[in-house]
Amino acid sequence: MGYNTSSLKLVTDMPLNNLKIVNFRNILTTELALNNEINIVLGSNGQGKTSLLESIYFLINGKSDKTNDWNEIKNINQSNLYVEGTFNGSNQINKCSIFLENGKKKVQINSKKIKKAEELKKLGNVVLFNKNFIDSIEGANKPRRESFDKIISNYNQKFKEQLRELKECLSRKSHILRTSKDDKLIKFIDEKIIELSLLVSKKRADWLKNHINVINKLSATSSGEYKYSLKYETNCNSKDALLNKLDLAKNKEKLLCKPLIGSHKDTFTFVNNGKDILKLGSEGEKKTLGVLIKIAEIVISSKILNKDTIFLIDEIMSYLDKKRLKFFLQLLKRSKVQSMITSNDKSIIQNFANCSIFGIKNGVCKKIS
């Protein structure tokens, strides 16, 4: 991938100074001044903790991690939506504002309207760690693959474009297999699927190998307990191999009316001491791996983008035991990255000497200390 992981030092400038939210899901009005390192949001379930994190993700990406439809994230009883953030850049302070007013979208940086959401990423980067991510890597091959494809796409525009084009080709092939089953059309589109699958599979495998290198460095400097290797299985090793497999699968594809060969069928897992962690590991081992993957993403993203990162951690006390939580917090403190952690367990604050603590109830978030 071309980035140097010899140093694990991260950018430490404060990416987000202030946050203002109006009518975002169940948050009606909230304005916060954030700590440059650790921010903890305490509250019971259903009070708006997850929505608060989602609003920050939305501010930097121009979309939610759950949906691209802005109408789905505005408060159900309101017609307007507003999220604003003040970012401390290396040379200047930047203010980003996102509006939804009577169905019309508007995004501004320093009061200047921008047209592409990609411009928001100039302000910083965001990494989200939540139960959905843990579930995706622990589950079947498809959600695991899609979860990592999403991570890679955030930092590699070429991979993102090739993946999107491949999905379009697979969709067109599915349509042909359901309708005409025309061999000439199938052969034509298979040529493009082969070309894109070879590219996507190689880039995905390369990324995962580099990701594991960083994971192992993090593990070695924290506990030394885990050392991982990648087990990656693909039918996209060469053009000739793909042509042969497509030929063997053509009748079955027509029968099932869906493409069976290509990088969308790649599988991978993480192995420690010969054991497939995601299949045979304990719940604790799986969650430790999840922690390492996300911290490694922060390291890698800061190397690639050379931008500040905000780390969003949702309800960590609900899925990490004391041992794993201690391990996670060691890595977090070492990274010095700006973080926002939500929890319904007040005992989490005992782990931090210097942090800002907020309480949230009925969608209203206020600073406690």
N, C-alpha and C positions, 0 to 999 in steps of 0.2 A: 504493500500500500504506500510505501515511500515515507513513512514517518519514523522518527527515532524514539524508541522507548527506553533508552538507557537511563534517562532521568525521569523520576516520577513526580518532580516538583510541578505544582499547578499554578496558574495565574491566581493572584490573591486580591486584586482590586475588587471593590464592591460593585457588583453588576446592577443591583436594583436597590435604590434608596427608598422610594415611596411607592405605594400601591393604592389606587383608588378603584373601587368596584361599585357599580350601580346596576341593580336588576339582573345580576348574573345568577341563574338558577334560583336558589332560595336565599341568596344574599341580596338584600334590598339596597343598603348603603353602608359601606365600610371604607375607611381610609387608615392606612398603616404606615408608620415609619419603621423600616426594617434594619436589623442588625447586620453587620457586614460578614458575620460568620453563621451563628446558629440562631434560628428562630423556631420556637416551639409553640404550637397551637393546641390548646387543651379544650376538650369539649366532649359531650356525650354523642352517641351515634345519631345521625340525622340532623345535626345542628348546622352543618355547612362546611365542615373541615375539608372534605374532598373537593367541594365546589371552589373553595379558596385556592387550592393547589391547581385546579383545572383552569382557573382564571389567569394564573401566571403562565401556564403552558399556552393558553390561548393568546395572551399578550405577545409572546415571543414567536409563535408559529402562525398566528392569524387563523388558527382553527383549534378545535378541541382535540384531545387525544381520543375522544369517543365518537365525534361526529364532525362533519364539515358544514352542517346546516346551523347557521347562527340562530335561527328561530327556535331550535331545540334547546339552546342553552340560555336564552333570555328567560327571565321570570315569567311564568305562565300567565300571570295577571297583569303584565305590563306590556306596552308596545315598544319601548325603547330599551337599549342595552348600552352600557358604557364601561370600559375598562381603561385605566390610565396608569402608566408607570414612568418613573423618573430614573434614568440609568446613568451611572457615573462612568463615562468612557475614559480612555487614556488621555484624551486632549480636551474633552468638553462634557458637559452634562446634557443628556438628550432626554426629551420627553416624548413618549409614544402614547397615542390616544386611538382607541378603536370604538367606533359608534355603530349602532344599529338604530336608525330613527325611522319609524313608520315603514319598515321593510327595506330601507335603503342603507347600504353599507358604506362606511368611510373609515379609512385608516390614515393617520397622520404621524409624522415624525417632525418634532419641532414646528408644529402648525403647518407643515407642508404635506399636502396629500400625496400618498404613494399608491401605485397601481398594483404592484406585485408583493405578495406576502413574503417572498424571499428577502425583501429589503429589511424586514423586521429582524432577521437573523444577524444583521450587522450589529445589532445592539448587544447581543449575547447569545448564549445557548442554554437549553434547559434539558435536564435528564430527570425522568420520572421513574420512581421505584414504588410499586404498589402490588397489591395481591394479584391483580390481573396479570402482571408480568410473571410473577411466580407461577401462577396457574398455567400460563402459556408455555413456559419452558418445561414444566413437569408433565404436561399433557401429551397429546398425540404429535406426530411429526409435523403436520400441517401448521397448527398454531405456533409451534416452536420455530419453524422455518419462517413463517410470516413475521413473527416478532423480531427475529434478527434481520430479516430483509428491511424492516422498518427502521431499525437502528442504522444499518449500513446506508440506506437511502438518505438519511439525515446528513451524512457527511460525504457522500459520493454521488454527485449529480448524474454522472454518466451511468452508474449502476441503476439509479432510480429511473432514468429514461429507458434503459434497456429492459428493465423489469416490467415497466409499464407497457412497452411495445410487445414483449413476450406474452403478457396477459391478454392483450388485444388479439394476438395471433391465435392463442389457445381458445379464446372465446369464438373467433370466427371458425376455427376448425370444429369446435363442438357443434356449432350451428349446421355446418355441412354434414357432419356425421348424423345429426338428427333429421336432416331433410334429404338432400339429393344423394349423399354418399358418393359423389362424383370423384373418381380416382385421380383425374387430372387436377382438379382443384385441391384435393388433399395433398398430392405430390408437390404442387406449387407452394402451398402454405407450409408444408413440412420443411422445405428448404430454408425458409425464414426461421422456423422454430429451431432447427438445428444450429443455425448461425447464432441466434440469440441465447440458446441454452448453453452452448459452449462458453460464451462470454460470462453469463450470469453465474454458472456453476463455479467457474474458476475464480471469479471475484469474490463470491460468497465464501468459498473454501479458504482463499488467501486471507480474507478479513478474519475469519474465525481462528485461523492459526496465529495471527498476530494478536488477536484478543486473548487467546490462551497464554501467549508469552507474557503479556501484561498481568493477567490473573495470577500466574505463577510467581512473578516478581512481587506482587502485592502480598500473596500468601507467605512467601519466604521472609518478607520484612516484618510481618505481623505475628504469625504463629508457626509457619513452617509445616503445618499439619497436612496441607494438601498440595499435591502436584498433579496437574491435569494434562491429558493429551486428548486430541480430537479424533473421533472415529467418524469419518465422512464417507457416505456411500452414494454413488451417482452412476447413471447410465450415460453421462455426458463427458466421457474421457477423450473421445476423438470423433471426427466426422464419420469415419467408416463404421465405427461401433454404433453410432446413433442410427445411421442408415440401415444397418443390419437389424437392429432392435425394432425400428419402425416397421420394417418389412415383415418381421415375425409377428408383430402386434396388430397389423392392419385389420385382420378379420375380427379380432377381439374388440378393437376400438369401434368398429362398425356395429358390432353386436351390443356393446355397452353405451354407444353414442357419446363417448368422451375420450380425450387424448390420454394415453397411458405412458407415453415416453417423452422425456424432457426434464429440464432442471426443476420443474414444479413437482417432481417426484423424488428429488434428492432427500436423503435423511442424514442426520448427524446427531451425535451425542457427545458427552464429556466423560472421560474415563479416568479413574484414579486407582492406582495399584491393580489394574486389570479389571476393575469393576465399573460397569455402566452406572454412573451416579444417578442419572435421571430415570433409570428403570429399576435398579436394584438398591440404590442408596436409601438411607433413612431419611425421614422428613427433615431432620436437622442438617444432614449433608446436602440435601437439595437446596435448602434455604441459604446455607453458607455459600453455595455456588452462585445463587441468585444475587447475594450481596456483592460477591467478587465481580460478577459480570457488570453490575451497574457502576461500581467504583472504577473498574477498568474503562468503562465507556467515558467517564469523566476525564480520565488521564488521556485517552486517545483523542477525544474531541478537542481538548485544549491544545494538543500537539498539532492536529490538523487545521483547526480553525484559528488558533492563536487568539481566542476570545474567552471572556469570563463565562463560567457556567453556574447556573442555579440548580441545586439538587433538591428535588421535591420528593419527600418520603412520606407515604400515606399509611397511617395506623401501624407503624412498625412493631409496636408492643403486642399486637394481636397475632403475629405470625413468626416472631423470633423468640426463642427461649433465652434465659439469662446469659448462657454461654455464648450464643450466637450474637446477641445484642451487644455484649462486651466487645466481641471481635469486630462487629460492624462499627461501633463507636470509636474504636482505636483507629480504624482506617479513616473514618470521617474526620476526626480531630487532626490527623496527620495531613489530610488533603488540604485543609484550610479553605475549602470551597464554601461559598455562601449556600446555606441550606435552610429549608423550611420543613419541619417535622411535625406531623399531626399525631395526636395520641388521645385516648380516653383514660389514660393511666397517668396520674400526676407524678408518680415515682420516677418517671423518665428524667425529670429536671435535676435529679440528684447526680446525674452523670456529667453535668456541665457546670463549670465555674462561671463562665461568662456567656450569657445568652439573653435574648429577649423572649419573654413569655407572654403569650396572648391567650385570652379566653374567648370562646365563641359559643353563642347561644341564640337560637332562633334566627340564624343568619346574620347576626351582628357580632363583629369581632372587635375586641378592645384589648389594649395592652394592660397586662397585670403588673409586670415588673421588667 
